[in-house]
Amino acid sequence: ETAVVSVFGVTYRVIHVHFVIFRPAAVVPIMFKVACICTVALLGSTEAFVPQSSLLSRTKTSSSSSSLEAKSESLPFYDAPENIPSSWAGNRGFDPFGFSDVASPEQLRYLRAAEIKHGRVCMLAALGFAAVDNGLILPSNPKVSSLLAHDTMLTNMGVMMAFIGAIEAATSGATMDESREPGDYGFDPMGLLKGKDAKFVAEMKEKEINNGRLAMMGYAGMVTQAALFDTGFPYIGPFA
């Protein structure tokens, strides 16, 4: 069910963008694909609730030689991805589109670093979006909603892309450095991990990636709700 919510949440934002920027007709094939993906994921996820004896029986009759331990932890109806390092924090075997099967090790490192970066950005974005709508605005700035500030920023794409490009250029070397873990840029100004044991560091990495993934979904939902229903925090709209 979590997989269904995740897939639907991301594509719901994509559908909204297509609807606003392009035309309603362009949304129809996207909605059809989303419906198919969600249906398959929902039907497959019911295996998690099937009695163990039934699951074992079906596994024995299957032509696949994969054992139960080789199944994905997050999607038990899929085989666990073989190319995702088990040492990576947050690895639950979630790769329904098979990116890890076609990506080279260098590309996989880049995708991992991108996931961590986006998670970090969205954790800040979600906090900032909610803070502005709750009145946290610098004295010199006009009091506007987060959605209006968001839309205004999109009219200055050149400035935003230049800023993002500068960050990417500055971190590209570390991103592809095989001696570093993806997402490790040596940025710890508060010394939160300094002198800590391996167990503590592993726990923090697990929390960071999980909260980053949640923030990516959460921020997409916050902006979508605010845009669709012209509502502020807590972005519930007509569902309250």
RAURBEL-V670774 format. One line per field, one symbol per residue. ss: DSSP state (@ for helix, = for strand, . for the rest). burial: 1 if it has 9 or more other C-alpha atoms within 8 Angstrom, else 0. A space follows every 10 residues. Layout:
BEGIN
ss->???
burial->???
END
This chain:
BEGIN
ss->.@@@@@@@@@ @@@@@@@@@@ @..@@@@@@@ @@@@@@@@@@ @@@@@@@@@. .@@@@@@@@@ @......@@@ =.......=. .......... ........@@ @@..@@@@@@ @@@@@@@@@@ @@@@@@@@@@ @@@....... .....@@@@@ @@@@..@@@@ @@@@@@@@@@ @@@@@..... .......... .......@@@ @@@@@@@@@@ @@@@@@@@@@ @@@@@@@@@. ......@@@.
burial->0011011111 1010111110 0010011001 1001001100 1101101000 0000100010 0000000000 1110111011 1001000010 1011000001 0010000111 0111011111 0110110011 1110000000 0000111010 0010000001 0000000000 1001110000 0111000000 0000000000 1100110011 1111111111 1111111000 1000111000
END
